[in-house]
Amino acid sequence: RYVNGHAKKHYEDAQIPITNHKKTEKQEKVQHTVCMDCSSYSTYCYRCDDFVVNDTKLGLVQKVREHLQNLENSAFTSDRHRKRKLLENSSLNSKLLKVNGSTAALCATGLRNLGNTCFMNAILQSLSNIQQFCCYFKELPAVELRNGKTAGRRTYHTRSQGDNNVSLVEEFRKTLCALWQGSQTAFSPESLFYVVWKIMPNFRGYQQQDAHEFMRYLLDHLHLELQGGFNGVSRSVILQENSSLSASNKCCINGASTVVTAIFGGILQNEVNCLICGTESRKFDPFLDLSLDIPSQFRNKRTKNQENGPMCTLRDCLRSFTDLEELDETELYMCHKCKKKQKSTKKFWIQKLPKVLCLHLKRFHWTAYLRNKVDTYVEFPLRGLDMKCYLLEPENSGPESCLYDLAAVVVHHGSGVGSGHYTAYAAHEGRWFHFNDSTVTLTDEETVVKAKAYILFYVERQAKSGSDKL
């Protein structure tokens, strides 16, 4: 059957009995349900939670693979021929547009949806438009994961092979290199997705996932893998050679610094004060993003034009995050002077700002039985987000060092975290694009600012500008 228009066919064991990936004679007779992905012709067993690399004695799985591949090749050839005829017959090439009087190519490439993978596509497109971060990976030397007898052939990984046989950094690099190459057909990130399945069990399967959760897992695993070796060269050495990334970078999360912490890493100071004895506790916490609550007084305001009360702004969310807060009864502070848990207050300061400030708006919250979505529109600036008033020592910051300009926005469309659809807006060379899986369209700033943002990526301003502040 087809799910969301994407080829994903299921076969019951009555037709395809999988007999080899369970060892005992008794288990060999157990029927299994498998899923075949037409984009890579690999098979995944839901019962065993594993990739199936074997076949039946009659070679039924391989025959199905070949049949699906022939169908896809036929459809691709027909689609390519149709697109070529449209381009030849059209007097106006839809891939060309006028920019400042000259003709420029629309070189953005979309990402195919592999079955509810829009959460991954939106994050990948956003990260691909953060230039410092993206360029670092694109400039890494390529690593051939398949050689010898398997050269040029697709590899089907299983959990039993171990994590050493896959490289998230390499597949991430390949995906970023495939974007912005001017290809008229969408890129299929199935190799990256299978590595994600391999090392991030939470994302196995084809159900909808949370884009913010995926982004955190992705960055954390990239950071951990980057601390290892790369073709015999330490990745930390590669990072140190790039002075623009290593300069004044002191944010290390789980070990040595990498490009992940150099770009996204900041430091929070967490102050907790005991309301009984006045004892103050300070702690420094590194972060890769800040998760901001939408203040409760704005949660019933759903649209930008709604007139019941003031509009919620990003400043309101940042103020709610950093303002002094009295902890409730479930968060009593263990006071070392009082020797027991006491009522206390908490306040966050930003001790160090990152080069790229990632702000996550907490749109999903738990009620008694459901995880509901806060659909409030939050006004955010395209340019000149001023973070100086949230700094611990603002006097030590330069006039331009606290200003940020928007690079990308991830938007969730729908009512629940387990449903709906993710898209992204991102700026590239002065133009804004809307990334909706395989479809990429030019858009304008007016459309971007109306979006109900879920994740915002702000890049530290490098040059002076007369832009308005938030």
ROTOR-930805 format. One record per residue (C-alpha): residue in three letters; chain; z, x, y. Coordinates in pm, whole numbers. Each point is the difference from the previous one (the first is absolute). Layout:
ROTOR-930805
+------+-------+--------+--------+--------+
: resn : chain :      z :      x :      y :
+------+-------+--------+--------+--------+
:  ALA :     A :      Z :      X :      Y :
...
+------+-------+--------+--------+--------+
end
This chain:
ROTOR-930805
+------+-------+--------+--------+--------+
: resn : chain :      z :      x :      y :
+------+-------+--------+--------+--------+
:  ARG :     A :      0 :      0 :      0 :
:  TYR :     A :    -42 :    101 :    359 :
:  VAL :     A :    297 :     27 :    239 :
:  ASN :     A :    -55 :    -20 :    378 :
:  GLY :     A :   -368 :     67 :    -56 :
:  HIS :     A :     67 :    334 :   -165 :
:  ALA :     A :   -101 :     77 :   -357 :
:  LYS :     A :    308 :     13 :   -219 :
:  LYS :     A :    -54 :   -130 :   -351 :
:  HIS :     A :    268 :    -71 :   -261 :
:  TYR :     A :    -44 :      8 :   -375 :
:  GLU :     A :    241 :   -142 :   -257 :
:  ASP :     A :     80 :    200 :   -312 :
:  ALA :     A :   -177 :   -255 :   -220 :
:  GLN :     A :   -326 :    151 :    129 :
:  ILE :     A :    115 :    358 :     71 :
:  PRO :     A :    294 :    110 :   -215 :
:  ILE :     A :    135 :    326 :    140 :
:  THR :     A :    136 :    195 :   -295 :
:  ASN :     A :     60 :    362 :     97 :
:  HIS :     A :    234 :     23 :    299 :
:  LYS :     A :    302 :   -119 :   -201 :
:  LYS :     A :     99 :    235 :   -280 :
:  THR :     A :    173 :   -202 :   -275 :
:  GLU :     A :   -190 :   -206 :   -254 :
:  LYS :     A :    189 :   -312 :    106 :
:  GLN :     A :    -80 :     51 :    365 :
:  GLU :     A :   -366 :     62 :    -76 :
:  LYS :     A :    -30 :   -365 :   -103 :
:  VAL :     A :    153 :   -135 :    321 :
:  GLN :     A :   -251 :   -174 :    222 :
:  HIS :     A :    -32 :    120 :    358 :
:  THR :     A :   -146 :   -127 :    325 :
:  VAL :     A :   -212 :    249 :    189 :
:  CYS :     A :   -174 :      7 :    338 :
:  MET :     A :   -327 :    177 :     60 :
:  ASP :     A :    -79 :    119 :    351 :
:  CYS :     A :   -372 :    -25 :     65 :
:  SER :     A :     16 :    258 :    278 :
:  SER :     A :    105 :    279 :   -237 :
:  TYR :     A :    -43 :   -157 :   -347 :
:  SER :     A :    354 :    103 :    -94 :
:  THR :     A :    229 :   -226 :   -201 :
:  TYR :     A :    365 :    -78 :     68 :
:  CYS :     A :    235 :   -163 :   -249 :
:  TYR :     A :    252 :   -240 :    154 :
:  ARG :     A :    217 :     -9 :   -314 :
:  CYS :     A :     37 :    379 :    -16 :
:  ASP :     A :    -14 :     56 :    379 :
:  ASP :     A :   -242 :    285 :    -62 :
:  PHE :     A :   -365 :     99 :     25 :
:  VAL :     A :   -196 :    -40 :   -322 :
:  VAL :     A :   -216 :    302 :    -74 :
:  ASN :     A :    -83 :    -80 :   -360 :
:  ASP :     A :   -231 :   -255 :   -160 :
:  THR :     A :    -38 :   -215 :   -306 :
:  LYS :     A :   -173 :    128 :   -312 :
:  LEU :     A :   -311 :   -193 :     98 :
:  GLY :     A :      5 :    141 :    356 :
:  LEU :     A :     36 :   -342 :    162 :
:  VAL :     A :    174 :    127 :    315 :
:  GLN :     A :   -271 :    259 :     62 :
:  LYS :     A :   -268 :   -266 :    -49 :
:  VAL :     A :    169 :   -221 :    259 :
:  ARG :     A :     25 :    297 :    237 :
:  GLU :     A :   -372 :     69 :    -36 :
:  HIS :     A :    -86 :   -367 :     47 :
:  LEU :     A :    210 :    -26 :    317 :
:  GLN :     A :   -145 :    324 :    135 :
:  ASN :     A :   -354 :   -129 :    -54 :
:  LEU :     A :     87 :   -324 :    179 :
:  GLU :     A :    151 :    185 :    294 :
:  ASN :     A :   -290 :    248 :     24 :
:  SER :     A :   -246 :   -289 :     -5 :
:  ALA :     A :    192 :   -186 :    271 :
:  PHE :     A :     33 :    316 :    211 :
:  THR :     A :   -372 :     78 :    -26 :
:  SER :     A :    -90 :   -357 :     96 :
:  ASP :     A :    246 :      0 :    290 :
:  ARG :     A :   -125 :    336 :    127 :
:  HIS :     A :   -361 :   -121 :    -14 :
:  ARG :     A :     94 :   -317 :    189 :
:  LYS :     A :    182 :    198 :    269 :
:  ARG :     A :   -293 :    239 :     39 :
:  LYS :     A :   -241 :   -289 :     52 :
:  LEU :     A :    230 :   -154 :    259 :
:  LEU :     A :     20 :    327 :    189 :
:  GLU :     A :   -374 :     55 :    -14 :
:  ASN :     A :    -80 :   -352 :    116 :
:  SER :     A :    263 :    -25 :    269 :
:  SER :     A :    -93 :    107 :    351 :
:  LEU :     A :    368 :     60 :     77 :
:  ASN :     A :    193 :    229 :   -229 :
:  SER :     A :    349 :   -146 :    -31 :
:  LYS :     A :    132 :    351 :    -57 :
:  LEU :     A :    -98 :    104 :    354 :
:  LEU :     A :    164 :    -92 :    327 :
:  LYS :     A :    -16 :     93 :    364 :
:  VAL :     A :    278 :    221 :    130 :
:  ASN :     A :    -26 :    114 :    365 :
:  GLY :     A :   -372 :    -55 :     -5 :
:  SER :     A :    -69 :    207 :   -311 :
:  THR :     A :    -46 :   -107 :   -360 :
:  ALA :     A :    276 :     98 :   -243 :
:  ALA :     A :     33 :    -55 :   -373 :
:  LEU :     A :    271 :   -218 :   -147 :
:  CYS :     A :    120 :    259 :   -252 :
:  ALA :     A :    313 :   -173 :   -131 :
:  THR :     A :     18 :    -55 :   -376 :
:  GLY :     A :    191 :   -283 :   -163 :
:  LEU :     A :    215 :     12 :   -315 :
:  ARG :     A :    -69 :   -223 :   -296 :
:  ASN :     A :    273 :   -238 :   -107 :
:  LEU :     A :     86 :     79 :   -363 :
:  GLY :     A :    198 :   -322 :    -43 :
:  ASN :     A :    264 :    -79 :    264 :
:  THR :     A :    -10 :    361 :    125 :
:  CYS :     A :    -41 :    -94 :    366 :
:  PHE :     A :    355 :    130 :     61 :
:  MET :     A :   -119 :    348 :   -103 :
:  ASN :     A :   -331 :    -21 :    186 :
:  ALA :     A :    166 :    -93 :    330 :
:  ILE :     A :    238 :    298 :    -21 :
:  LEU :     A :   -275 :    243 :   -101 :
:  GLN :     A :   -225 :   -108 :    287 :
:  SER :     A :    289 :     32 :    246 :
:  LEU :     A :     93 :    350 :   -118 :
:  SER :     A :   -366 :    106 :      6 :
:  ASN :     A :     -3 :    -64 :    375 :
:  ILE :     A :    302 :    220 :     75 :
:  GLN :     A :   -201 :    311 :     67 :
:  GLN :     A :    256 :    279 :    -46 :
:  PHE :     A :    118 :   -147 :   -327 :
:  CYS :     A :   -345 :    -84 :   -134 :
:  CYS :     A :   -160 :    333 :     94 :
:  TYR :     A :    269 :    199 :   -179 :
:  PHE :     A :    -86 :   -162 :   -335 :
:  LYS :     A :   -375 :     10 :     55 :
:  GLU :     A :     19 :    375 :     61 :
:  LEU :     A :    193 :     72 :   -320 :
:  PRO :     A :   -207 :    174 :   -270 :
:  ALA :     A :   -124 :   -229 :   -275 :
:  VAL :     A :    159 :     15 :   -342 :
:  GLU :     A :   -206 :    -80 :   -307 :
:  LEU :     A :    221 :   -206 :   -228 :
:  ARG :     A :   -272 :    -29 :   -267 :
:  ASN :     A :   -164 :    309 :   -146 :
:  GLY :     A :   -137 :    141 :   -323 :
:  LYS :     A :   -108 :   -264 :   -249 :
:  THR :     A :    108 :   -284 :    230 :
:  ALA :     A :   -191 :    124 :    307 :
:  GLY :     A :   -173 :   -286 :    177 :
:  ARG :     A :    159 :   -263 :   -222 :
:  ARG :     A :    257 :   -258 :    103 :
:  THR :     A :    353 :     69 :   -125 :
:  TYR :     A :    223 :   -282 :   -118 :
:  HIS :     A :    363 :     96 :     56 :
:  THR :     A :    300 :   -123 :   -196 :
:  ARG :     A :    369 :     39 :     74 :
:  SER :     A :     41 :    221 :   -307 :
:  GLN :     A :   -216 :    268 :    163 :
:  GLY :     A :    268 :     72 :    258 :
:  ASP :     A :    -21 :      9 :    378 :
:  ASN :     A :   -141 :    355 :      7 :
:  ASN :     A :   -346 :   -129 :    -88 :
:  VAL :     A :    -41 :   -201 :    320 :
:  SER :     A :      5 :     98 :    366 :
:  LEU :     A :     76 :   -257 :    267 :
:  VAL :     A :    -84 :    252 :    272 :
:  GLU :     A :   -342 :     67 :   -151 :
:  GLU :     A :    -95 :   -366 :    -40 :
:  PHE :     A :    136 :    -77 :    347 :
:  ARG :     A :   -211 :    286 :    137 :
:  LYS :     A :   -313 :   -129 :   -175 :
:  THR :     A :     56 :   -351 :    138 :
:  LEU :     A :     44 :    122 :    357 :
:  CYS :     A :   -314 :    214 :    -31 :
:  ALA :     A :   -196 :   -305 :   -115 :
:  LEU :     A :     91 :   -194 :    316 :
:  TRP :     A :   -186 :     46 :    330 :
:  GLN :     A :   -300 :    153 :   -174 :
:  GLY :     A :   -246 :   -266 :    113 :
:  SER :     A :    -42 :   -157 :   -344 :
:  GLN :     A :   -133 :   -355 :     10 :
:  THR :     A :    177 :    -93 :   -322 :
:  ALA :     A :    375 :    -29 :    -41 :
:  PHE :     A :    188 :    275 :   -180 :
:  SER :     A :    188 :    -93 :   -318 :
:  PRO :     A :    342 :    173 :    -12 :
:  GLU :     A :     60 :    -65 :   -369 :
:  SER :     A :     85 :    364 :    -79 :
:  LEU :     A :    271 :      1 :    266 :
:  PHE :     A :    126 :   -339 :   -117 :
:  TYR :     A :     40 :    122 :   -358 :
:  VAL :     A :    197 :    303 :    119 :
:  VAL :     A :    219 :   -243 :    194 :
:  TRP :     A :     53 :   -198 :   -322 :
:  LYS :     A :     79 :    324 :   -178 :
:  ILE :     A :    271 :    129 :    234 :
:  MET :     A :    117 :   -320 :    170 :
:  PRO :     A :     86 :   -255 :   -273 :
:  ASN :     A :     95 :   -263 :    261 :
:  PHE :     A :   -368 :    -39 :     90 :
:  ARG :     A :   -145 :    -46 :   -349 :
:  GLY :     A :   -193 :   -318 :    -53 :
:  TYR :     A :   -212 :   -207 :    235 :
:  GLN :     A :    256 :   -213 :    182 :
:  GLN :     A :     31 :     13 :    379 :
:  GLN :     A :    236 :    273 :    123 :
:  ASP :     A :    179 :     76 :    326 :
:  ALA :     A :   -209 :    234 :    220 :
:  HIS :     A :    306 :    159 :    161 :
:  GLU :     A :    162 :     70 :   -336 :
:  PHE :     A :   -324 :    155 :   -121 :
:  MET :     A :    -28 :    217 :    311 :
:  ARG :     A :    353 :    136 :    -50 :
:  TYR :     A :    -60 :     75 :   -368 :
:  LEU :     A :   -334 :    164 :     83 :
:  LEU :     A :    141 :    224 :    273 :
:  ASP :     A :    306 :     92 :   -208 :
:  HIS :     A :   -211 :    100 :   -302 :
:  LEU :     A :   -251 :    190 :    214 :
:  HIS :     A :    292 :    186 :    156 :
:  LEU :     A :    148 :     90 :   -339 :
:  GLU :     A :   -332 :    112 :   -145 :
:  LEU :     A :    -88 :    203 :    310 :
:  GLN :     A :    316 :    206 :    -48 :
:  GLY :     A :   -146 :    132 :   -325 :
:  GLY :     A :   -286 :    245 :    -48 :
:  PHE :     A :   -365 :    -66 :     81 :
:  ASN :     A :   -252 :    226 :   -175 :
:  GLY :     A :    272 :    262 :    -19 :
:  VAL :     A :     76 :    -25 :    371 :
:  SER :     A :    320 :   -157 :    122 :
:  ARG :     A :    -71 :   -310 :    208 :
:  SER :     A :    290 :     93 :    228 :
:  VAL :     A :   -188 :    324 :     75 :
:  ILE :     A :   -313 :   -198 :     81 :
:  LEU :     A :    206 :   -217 :    233 :
:  GLN :     A :    159 :    301 :    171 :
:  GLU :     A :   -343 :    146 :     67 :
:  ASN :     A :    -83 :   -313 :    200 :
:  SER :     A :    203 :     73 :    311 :
:  SER :     A :    -73 :   -338 :    157 :
:  LEU :     A :    186 :   -170 :   -287 :
:  SER :     A :    283 :    246 :    -58 :
:  ALA :     A :     96 :     64 :    362 :
:  SER :     A :    345 :   -134 :     89 :
:  ASN :     A :     10 :   -203 :   -320 :
:  LYS :     A :    357 :    -23 :   -131 :
:  CYS :     A :    -19 :   -321 :   -199 :
:  CYS :     A :     23 :     79 :   -372 :
:  ILE :     A :     36 :   -290 :   -242 :
:  ASN :     A :     78 :     88 :   -362 :
:  GLY :     A :    -71 :    372 :     29 :
:  ALA :     A :   -249 :    211 :    194 :
:  SER :     A :   -210 :   -137 :    282 :
:  THR :     A :   -351 :   -129 :    -74 :
:  VAL :     A :   -273 :   -162 :    205 :
:  VAL :     A :    166 :   -336 :    -74 :
:  THR :     A :    328 :     93 :    168 :
:  ALA :     A :   -177 :    205 :    268 :
:  ILE :     A :   -203 :   -304 :    109 :
:  PHE :     A :    222 :   -301 :    -79 :
:  GLY :     A :    344 :    163 :    -11 :
:  GLY :     A :    264 :    -83 :    259 :
:  ILE :     A :    379 :     13 :     10 :
:  LEU :     A :    248 :   -279 :     76 :
:  GLN :     A :    361 :     43 :    107 :
:  ASN :     A :    222 :   -268 :   -147 :
:  GLU :     A :    329 :    -54 :    188 :
:  VAL :     A :    277 :   -208 :   -159 :
:  ASN :     A :    325 :    -71 :    187 :
:  CYS :     A :    316 :   -143 :   -156 :
:  LEU :     A :    120 :   -295 :    211 :
:  ILE :     A :    362 :     56 :   -111 :
:  CYS :     A :     63 :    368 :     72 :
:  GLY :     A :   -315 :     95 :    192 :
:  THR :     A :   -108 :    271 :   -243 :
:  GLU :     A :   -369 :     87 :     43 :
:  SER :     A :   -228 :    107 :   -284 :
:  ARG :     A :   -342 :    153 :     62 :
:  LYS :     A :   -274 :     54 :   -253 :
:  PHE :     A :   -358 :    122 :     32 :
:  ASP :     A :   -260 :   -178 :   -212 :
:  PRO :     A :   -365 :    109 :    -35 :
:  PHE :     A :   -258 :   -281 :      3 :
:  LEU :     A :   -371 :    -50 :    -57 :
:  ASP :     A :     -9 :   -346 :    157 :
:  LEU :     A :    232 :   -242 :    177 :
:  SER :     A :     50 :   -352 :   -136 :
:  LEU :     A :     68 :   -240 :    287 :
:  ASP :     A :    148 :   -349 :    -19 :
:  ILE :     A :   -164 :   -278 :    198 :
:  PRO :     A :    295 :   -139 :    203 :
:  SER :     A :    117 :   -337 :   -129 :
:  GLN :     A :    -53 :   -176 :    336 :
:  PHE :     A :   -376 :     59 :    -34 :
:  ARG :     A :    -51 :    -96 :   -363 :
:  ASN :     A :   -122 :   -355 :     72 :
:  LYS :     A :   -265 :    120 :    245 :
:  ARG :     A :   -314 :     29 :   -212 :
:  THR :     A :   -291 :     39 :    243 :
:  LYS :     A :    -70 :    206 :    309 :
:  ASN :     A :    -61 :   -307 :    217 :
:  GLN :     A :    305 :   -198 :   -111 :
:  GLU :     A :    213 :    -84 :    304 :
:  ASN :     A :    346 :    -65 :   -145 :
:  GLY :     A :    188 :    296 :    146 :
:  PRO :     A :    -94 :    362 :     72 :
:  MET :     A :   -248 :    189 :   -214 :
:  CYS :     A :    131 :    257 :   -247 :
:  THR :     A :   -109 :    354 :     81 :
:  LEU :     A :     15 :    329 :   -185 :
:  ARG :     A :    263 :    108 :    253 :
:  ASP :     A :    221 :   -291 :   -117 :
:  CYS :     A :    -28 :    122 :   -359 :
:  LEU :     A :     73 :    362 :     95 :
:  ARG :     A :    297 :   -107 :    212 :
:  SER :     A :    135 :   -208 :   -288 :
:  PHE :     A :    -28 :    307 :   -224 :
:  THR :     A :    175 :    243 :    236 :
:  ASP :     A :    256 :   -224 :    176 :
:  LEU :     A :    369 :     21 :    -81 :
:  GLU :     A :     75 :   -231 :   -293 :
:  GLU :     A :    327 :   -117 :   -152 :
:  LEU :     A :    -17 :     21 :   -377 :
:  ASP :     A :     86 :   -315 :   -191 :
:  GLU :     A :    257 :    -45 :   -275 :
:  THR :     A :   -243 :    114 :   -272 :
:  GLU :     A :    -58 :    335 :    175 :
:  LEU :     A :    353 :    117 :     73 :
:  TYR :     A :     22 :    369 :     87 :
:  MET :     A :    221 :    231 :   -208 :
:  CYS :     A :    205 :    166 :    273 :
:  HIS :     A :    128 :    341 :   -109 :
:  LYS :     A :    283 :    -15 :    252 :
:  CYS :     A :    117 :   -352 :    -90 :
:  LYS :     A :    -61 :     76 :   -371 :
:  LYS :     A :   -155 :   -342 :    -55 :
:  LYS :     A :   -300 :   -215 :     90 :
:  GLN :     A :     13 :   -127 :    356 :
:  LYS :     A :   -207 :   -200 :    244 :
:  SER :     A :   -233 :    226 :    190 :
:  THR :     A :   -305 :     24 :    226 :
:  LYS :     A :   -327 :    174 :    -69 :
:  LYS :     A :   -267 :    143 :    230 :
:  PHE :     A :   -323 :    189 :    -63 :
:  TRP :     A :   -144 :    269 :    223 :
:  ILE :     A :   -328 :    182 :    -58 :
:  GLN :     A :     83 :    370 :    -11 :
:  LYS :     A :   -360 :    114 :    -61 :
:  LEU :     A :   -321 :   -198 :     40 :
:  PRO :     A :   -288 :     52 :   -245 :
:  LYS :     A :   -360 :     84 :     86 :
:  VAL :     A :   -102 :   -335 :   -151 :
:  LEU :     A :    250 :   -282 :     49 :
:  CYS :     A :    -29 :   -259 :   -276 :
:  LEU :     A :    171 :   -331 :     82 :
:  HIS :     A :     47 :   -262 :   -272 :
:  LEU :     A :     79 :   -355 :    114 :
:  LYS :     A :    225 :   -166 :   -258 :
:  ARG :     A :   -196 :   -321 :    -49 :
:  PHE :     A :    132 :    -76 :   -348 :
:  HIS :     A :    360 :   -101 :    -62 :
:  TRP :     A :    193 :   -156 :   -286 :
:  THR :     A :    142 :   -349 :     10 :
:  ALA :     A :    205 :   -154 :   -282 :
:  TYR :     A :   -299 :    -16 :   -236 :
:  LEU :     A :   -312 :    123 :    179 :
:  ARG :     A :   -128 :    293 :    202 :
:  ASN :     A :   -133 :   -164 :    314 :
:  LYS :     A :   -227 :    136 :    269 :
:  VAL :     A :     85 :     20 :    371 :
:  ASP :     A :   -332 :    -96 :    156 :
:  THR :     A :    103 :     71 :    361 :
:  TYR :     A :   -255 :    162 :    226 :
:  VAL :     A :    134 :    330 :    136 :
:  GLU :     A :   -169 :    138 :    310 :
:  PHE :     A :    -75 :    373 :    -28 :
:  PRO :     A :   -173 :    247 :    234 :
:  LEU :     A :   -325 :    180 :    -79 :
:  ARG :     A :     95 :    289 :    226 :
:  GLY :     A :    304 :    153 :    158 :
:  LEU :     A :    281 :   -100 :   -237 :
:  ASP :     A :    294 :    176 :    167 :
:  MET :     A :    274 :    107 :   -243 :
:  LYS :     A :    205 :    205 :    247 :
:  CYS :     A :    278 :   -258 :     45 :
:  TYR :     A :     72 :      7 :   -375 :
:  LEU :     A :     48 :    378 :    -15 :
:  LEU :     A :    339 :    163 :    -44 :
:  GLU :     A :    -77 :    264 :    265 :
:  PRO :     A :   -286 :   -135 :    215 :
:  GLU :     A :     60 :    262 :    269 :
:  ASN :     A :   -131 :    269 :   -237 :
:  SER :     A :   -336 :   -175 :    -42 :
:  GLY :     A :   -308 :     54 :    211 :
:  PRO :     A :   -159 :   -285 :    202 :
:  GLU :     A :   -285 :    -47 :   -252 :
:  SER :     A :    174 :     91 :   -326 :
:  CYS :     A :    147 :   -348 :    -54 :
:  LEU :     A :   -320 :   -199 :     55 :
:  TYR :     A :   -194 :   -135 :   -297 :
:  ASP :     A :   -340 :   -166 :    -37 :
:  LEU :     A :    -90 :   -241 :   -279 :
:  ALA :     A :   -217 :    138 :   -282 :
:  ALA :     A :     13 :   -272 :   -265 :
:  VAL :     A :    152 :   -339 :    -86 :
:  VAL :     A :     51 :   -156 :   -343 :
:  VAL :     A :      2 :   -381 :     -2 :
:  HIS :     A :    121 :   -236 :   -273 :
:  HIS :     A :   -181 :   -335 :    -13 :
:  GLY :     A :    178 :   -274 :   -194 :
:  SER :     A :    347 :   -136 :    -61 :
:  GLY :     A :    162 :    223 :   -262 :
:  VAL :     A :     34 :    365 :   -100 :
:  GLY :     A :   -136 :    -72 :   -349 :
:  SER :     A :   -305 :   -181 :    133 :
:  GLY :     A :   -231 :      6 :    298 :
:  HIS :     A :   -228 :    280 :    110 :
:  TYR :     A :     26 :    333 :    187 :
:  THR :     A :   -248 :    136 :    253 :
:  ALA :     A :     20 :    283 :    253 :
:  TYR :     A :   -118 :     76 :    352 :
:  ALA :     A :    -50 :    364 :     92 :
:  ALA :     A :   -141 :    201 :    290 :
:  HIS :     A :   -263 :    263 :    -70 :
:  GLU :     A :   -164 :    206 :    275 :
:  GLY :     A :     89 :   -255 :    265 :
:  ARG :     A :   -118 :   -307 :   -193 :
:  TRP :     A :    207 :   -254 :   -192 :
:  PHE :     A :    -98 :   -106 :   -353 :
:  HIS :     A :    126 :   -278 :   -226 :
:  PHE :     A :     33 :    109 :   -364 :
:  ASN :     A :     -6 :   -292 :   -242 :
:  ASP :     A :    -41 :    164 :   -342 :
:  SER :     A :   -373 :     73 :    -42 :
:  THR :     A :    -89 :   -157 :    336 :
:  VAL :     A :     31 :    205 :    319 :
:  THR :     A :    -83 :   -150 :    339 :
:  LEU :     A :     20 :    116 :    358 :
:  THR :     A :    257 :   -186 :    208 :
:  ASP :     A :    155 :     18 :    344 :
:  GLU :     A :    343 :     65 :    146 :
:  GLU :     A :     53 :   -368 :     86 :
:  THR :     A :    -26 :    -88 :   -368 :
:  VAL :     A :    232 :    281 :   -107 :
:  VAL :     A :    285 :    -95 :    236 :
:  LYS :     A :     -4 :   -358 :   -131 :
:  ALA :     A :     69 :    116 :   -357 :
:  LYS :     A :    335 :    -81 :   -161 :
:  ALA :     A :     85 :    362 :    -80 :
:  TYR :     A :    185 :     97 :   -315 :
:  ILE :     A :    -23 :    381 :     25 :
:  LEU :     A :    -85 :    188 :    322 :
:  PHE :     A :   -109 :    364 :     13 :
:  TYR :     A :     48 :    168 :    339 :
:  VAL :     A :   -125 :    353 :     69 :
:  GLU :     A :    179 :    230 :    243 :
:  ARG :     A :   -200 :     36 :    320 :
:  GLN :     A :   -136 :    348 :     56 :
:  ALA :     A :   -172 :    -28 :    339 :
:  LYS :     A :    128 :   -150 :    321 :
:  SER :     A :   -123 :   -350 :     76 :
:  GLY :     A :     62 :   -267 :    257 :
:  SER :     A :     51 :   -267 :   -266 :
:  ASP :     A :    272 :   -257 :     51 :
:  LYS :     A :    327 :     38 :   -185 :
:  LEU :     A :    162 :   -256 :   -226 :
+------+-------+--------+--------+--------+
end
